[in-house]
Amino acid sequence: MRILDSTFKFLTFCGCWRPDSWSSPCKRIIYHMHTFVVVMLINTFTLSQLLDIILTVDNADDFTDNFYVLLAMVVSCCKLCSMLVNQKNIATLTNILTERPCKPLEQKEMDIYLKYDKSAQTNTIHYAILVESTCVCITLTSLLTDFRRKTLTFRAWLPYDYSPPMLFYITYVHQLISLIIASILNVACDGLICGFLLHICCQIKILESRLKRIAHKPDILNVCIQQHNRIFDFAVTINDKFRFTIASQFIMSTLVVCFTLYQLTRSTSTNAKYIQLALYMCSMLTQIFFFCWYGNEVKLKSRELVNYIFEMDWCTLDVNVKKALLLIMRRSTMPIEFTSAYIISMNLDSFVGLLKTSYSAYNILQQV
C-alpha cells in the first residue's frame, strides 16, 4: 500500500528520497551525486543573494528587491536540510500508516483511506501548478526583459565578472534552475507535512468506523486502543521533527508578504512584473495556509472523536468496553494541536494573525 505517491515523486526529483528500486551500489552513488548537485545549486544561489545584501545593497529599494526572494530561498534551505535529516523519520511515519493497527482492514476503511490520500495528492498537484506557474511567469518575464539587457533575473554578488557571454549564460541558467528546484522542493516538503496531517484525520475517521462496529465485534476494541495511541504518537512525532520547518515557514511567510506588498506598491515596472509578484505572494500565502488549515482540521477531528463516542449506544456495550471508551474519551478531551516551534498554534486564527502582522509591518516599512 502506497501513500502520498505524487509527493514522494517530487521528493525524489529534489534529491531527498531515493526510490526503493535504486538499491544497487551504482544507483545509490548516482542518486547521492544528484542530491549533492541539488544542495549545491540551492545553497550557492542563496549565498550569492545574501552576500549581495551584505556587500552591495545600499538603499531600501534594492534591499526589498533582493530580500523577499532571499527569504524564500532560506526557507528552501531549511526544508532541504529537514528532508535530508529526517529521511529515516519519514520512512517510520510512512510505515506506521501502512502497518497494523493503522492499516485499513476492510473495504469501508480502504475507501476512507483512498479518499483522504487522493485529497492530499490533489492538493499537492494543485499547489505545484500554482508554484510552477509563478516560476514560468518569472522566467518568461526575465527572458523578455533581463536577458535582452544582459542582466541577471535576481540580484546576486558573485566572485567573478559575469559580463563575458558564456559566463553570463551559465550564471543566468544557474539562477533559474535553482529557482525551479527550490520551488519543487517547497511543494514536496509542504505536500508531505500537510499529507501527514490529512492522514491523521483519515486515521480518526477509520477509528470512528471501527468504534461503530464495536457492539457487534468486541474483539476489535484492542485494535481501537492501539490505533488511538498510535495516532497520538504519530502526531507528536510530526510536531517534533518538523517544528522548526513549520516555524521558519511561518516567520518567513510573514516577512515575504510584507516585502512583496512593498514591492507591489513601489514597482514602476511592466504589468508582467505585477503578475509575477502577485503570483509569488499567493504561493507564499498558500504555503502557510495549508499548514494552518490542516492543523486546524486535525484539532477539530480529534475533538469530534469525543462527541462520536458519547453518541454511541452505550446500553448495549460490555462494562470493560465502556471503561476503555471512557479512557479514549478522556485522552481525546485534549485535542491534537500542531504548533510552530511549540509557540504559535497552527490554526486559522494564526493565519489571520499572520496577515495582520504582515500588513502592520508593511505600514511601518512605508513610513521609513
Sequence and secondary structure as in RCSB ss.txt:
>XXXX:A:sequence
MRILDSTFKFLTFCGCWRPDSWSSPCKRIIYHMHTFVVVMLINTFTLSQLLDIILTVDNADDFTDNFYVLLAMVV
SCCKLCSMLVNQKNIATLTNILTERPCKPLEQKEMDIYLKYDKSAQTNTIHYAILVESTCVCITLTSLLTDFRRK
TLTFRAWLPYDYSPPMLFYITYVHQLISLIIASILNVACDGLICGFLLHICCQIKILESRLKRIAHKPDILNVCI
QQHNRIFDFAVTINDKFRFTIASQFIMSTLVVCFTLYQLTRSTSTNAKYIQLALYMCSMLTQIFFFCWYGNEVKL
KSRELVNYIFEMDWCTLDVNVKKALLLIMRRSTMPIEFTSAYIISMNLDSFVGLLKTSYSAYNILQQV
>XXXX:A:secstr
   SHHHHHHHHHTTS   TT  SHHHHHHHHHHHHHHHHHHHHHHHHHHHHHHHT  SHHHHHHHHHHHHHHHH
HHHHHHHHHHTHHHHHHHHHHHHSTTTS  SHHHHHHHHHHHHHHHHHHHHHHHHHHHHHHHHHHHHHHTTTTTT
  SS    SS   SHHHHHHHHHHHHHHHHHHHHHHHHHHHHHHHHHHHHHHHHHHHHHHHHTTTT GGGHHHHH
HHHHHHHHHHHHHHHHTHHHHHHHHHHHHHHHHHHHHHHHH  S HHHHHHHHHHHHHHHHHHHHHHHHHHHHHH
HHHHHHHHHHTS GGGS HHHHHHHHHHHHHHTS    EETTTEE SHHHHHHHHHHHHHHHHHHHH 
